[in-house]
Amino acid sequence: MASRPARLLLIGLMAASFSLSGCSGLFFFPDQTTYITPDRLNLEYSDAFINTADGEVLHGWWLPAVTKPPSEGDIASGKNAKGTVYYLHGNAQNISSHIMNVAWLPAEGYNVFALDYRGYGRSTGSPDIEGALHDVESGMRWLIQQPQTQGKPIFLLGQSLGGALAIPLAAEWQQRNEQPPLDGVILDGTFAGFRAIARDKLASFWLTWPLQAPLSWTIPNDYEGTDYIGRISPTPLLMIHSVLDGVIPFANGETLYQAAKEPKNFLQTDTPHVATFALPEYQKSLVNFLRKAGEKKEL
């Protein structure tokens, strides 16, 4: 076991590292490996490239809905879809490792647009909180301009980190009365706040436990989910969290749900972290939510 002076030195070096690198090391773990492409899942897809205002190029996948339209061209475009789900993935790897979470939605009649934040997959740049928030809004603005989304419901689905990014995006979209409005927001395995979860994770490791308070204060708290989630209303909200989530404790989902306003629903699950849609019963719960929220748009 290391001596006390050695342990203190190591802790000091880690603290300095966090101070210099900011919070990126806690929240973002991208890679550029392609794990699977949608065609391997017998899905039509196309690449999307989005230029951001600060000079980055973001990559995403467009997966058209599988419907029964009058022409093959409509199959490829997804024009006859029931709606579109804008998918924001978790903090590790890239869209190719997360795509299975939403690959079943086209067969249910929904288009899917999955985006990689800067530094992930084929997207340029290096990730940080401000940059990722900028990216998800850039993706939203690209999405609403696509002909396949015109006049159809648009839903925002964020898992884990993706949910933490989805909350301020949805809240500001609602508060600014942006058009078209979102028709529903789904948060799965999302943490209650960047600073809160950073402190929780630092406290769980004996080496950083003594510095959990000072290190957590290096995390900006301008976009905490608990501060923003109430502003999503009156957009329908579905909160999903597993009692068996070993990454983001269940209490985070409860805290966010309490801070949210109506209309809202809570789906308590029992799967590993963001493995919700591996089970057909939870797929059905999501489809029911999408259907009901989509019907309200048509009224």
DAGI-V737753 format. One record per backbone hydrogen bond with DSSP energy under -1.0 kcal/mol. CO is the residue of the C=O (numbers start at 0). NH is the residue of the N-H. Records with the same first field share a line. If there is no record, write none. Layout:
CO->NH + NH
This chain:
2->6
3->7
4->8
5->9
6->10
7->11
8->12
9->13
10->14
11->15
12->16
13->17
14->18
15->19
16->20
17->21
22->25 + 26
23->27
28->92
30->120
36->39
37->40 + 42
38->41
45->61
47->59
49->57
51->54
55->51
56->123
57->49
58->115
59->47
60->113
61->45
62->111
71->75
72->76
73->77
77->80
82->110
83->154
84->112
85->156
86->114
87->158
90->28
92->30
93->96
94->98
97->100
98->101 + 102
101->104
104->107 + 109
105->65 + 108
108->81
110->84
111->62
112->86
113->60
116->119
119->122
127->131
128->132
129->133
130->134
131->135
132->136
133->137
134->138
135->139
136->140
137->141
138->142
139->143
142->145
145->148
148->151
152->83
153->182
154->85
155->185
156->87
157->187
158->161
159->163
160->164
161->165
162->166
164->168
165->169
166->170
167->171
168->172
169->173
170->174
171->175
172->177
173->176
183->155
184->237
185->157
186->239
187->159
191->225
192->196
193->197
194->198
195->199
196->200
197->201
198->202
201->204
204->208
207->210
208->211
210->214
211->215
212->216
214->217
215->218
223->227
224->228
227->230
228->231
231->234
235->184
236->264
237->186
238->266
239->188
240->268
241->244
248->251
249->253
250->254
251->255
252->256
253->257
254->258
255->259
262->236
264->238
266->240
268->242
271->274
274->277
275->278
278->282
279->283
280->284
281->285
282->286
283->287
284->288
285->289
286->290
287->291
288->292
289->293
290->294
291->295
293->297
